[in-house]
Amino acid sequence: MESSGGGRGDDRSRAFDFDLNVELEFDRLGREPEREPLGGDLEPPPFVSETPAEGAPPVQPAHQKPRPKKPKRPPERKPRSARSETIARILWAIPWIAVAVTIVALGGLPFAAAMAAFAFIGLSELFRMVHEDRPLLVVAFLASAGMIAAAYYGSSFQIVLAGMAAFPLMFLVAASRGSIDGVTRSMAITAFGVLWIGLPFAHAVLLRELPLHGGALLIDVLVATFVADTSAYAVGRLVGRHKLAPDISPNKTIEGMIGGFIGGTAGFWFAGLYQDWLPGVDALLMGAMIAILAPMGDLFESMIKRDLGVKDSGNVFGPHGGLLDRLDAVLFTVVAGYYLSVAFVY
């Protein structure tokens, strides 16, 4: 009994000494002894693998929530290049130039009807911008059409009579609404539209109906107006530095205005070279007056849009904007063109 018990004790002590010596030896070498994993030769379960299979998505721990995917940002639209915008403007301008030349060449009643249609479009654009003031569109259109008819069948005196007839008509229409709240603003906006839009188109008819040279003079005025506008834009983009009226139109410059004045004057003068009945000095003077009034008409409409917080008056001319955006200068120059023609030519 003692011998067997002592043998087992010696075996244990010797095993303990061996393990202790092995651990001391590994401590001396700076390494840890290899220990047999639990479970013998069994392979570890797949979920403890530190090297996932190639191409497989990484495995997240059970306690960690998956990160939400960031929403993809939509691709930003590239701004329209200046070249493409210029091409679009040209493509829209070509048919309208053809329309303008055609109706001017026809003259007579077709031209007067076209002016009445343009007046209606312009009045609609204006009253759309000030719709809160409840303008009297029917009154404004009837008054403008009456002035255009008076210009075609009568004279400037009949235009005044047709314009004054708008006031009793305004009273009847405004009184029929049943409420007079804001009626002063309604009538003021209506009268403003008639004077600003209807009266110039009536003068366009007066100018076209001048004997012998009415059509040519109208073309001269239009050429000078559009050349002045284009020259002002080009010079302003190239060398413009000093703002002309930043509170009204921030993009217009003094250099552009000077370029427009030179271009408009030269445009009228060059058009007059083919008209032996218009002396060169008279053409220069008329062109200078047209070139001065053209930017004023442009700034006039810009001031109205700035006050109303509107960018374009409409979209009749596509990328060019509305009718008032394109003919704002003409509304000033065509009136002056008629009286200048009467003074210098007739």
C-alpha angles and dihedrals in degrees: 000000000000094000094051092045091049092049092056091048091052091050091053094048092048091050090048091050091049093051091046092051091049092051092047090050093052090046088055092050093046095241136111122239117253111251124200111248121243113270097036116240094355114128117240116259117265095251093066094053110125095198111056120204116279112270094014118125115255114266114237122209116261094243094053118085117224114259113249114246116249112244113249114249114237113248112268116246112241113236116253110266120240090241095055091045091051091050091049091051092050093049090052094044098053098068092042091052088052090051092050093049091047097051092044090051092049095048119165121073096344090057092048091049090050090051090052090052092049090049091053091050092048093048091048091053093049095047091046088059092050099034092133089069091057099229119200102248096176092053093047093049094047091048092048093046090049092052091048091050090048090052091052099042100027138012142271090287092060088049089061091050092050091048094051090050087067092073100065087041089054090052093052094048095043093048091051091062091079094228128068096198107133093359092135092058091045093054093041092054090045093052090045091055092049093051097041099041112013098046096052092051088051088053089051087060091047091052094046092049094055108122120263100345105036096109093046092049092050090052089049091053093048093047092050092047096050094041089052091050093047094045092049091051094047096045092044091053093047105041106359112135109143117069115234101199110350094176091055105030115002095192097058117095137191090241089054092050091052091048090049092050092052093044095047093048092048091046093057091044094051090048088052092055089079092050112076091188092064114072117222095241092051090049091052092050093047091046092051092053092048091048091052094050097044097073090042090059090047093050091045092061092040090055091053093049092046091053092048094043094240126141100195129014091221145317104258090120096041111222089009091065126225133339092265090051091057101035100037092108092043090058087066102034099047091059091050090043092060096051093041090052091050090049099045105028108027 
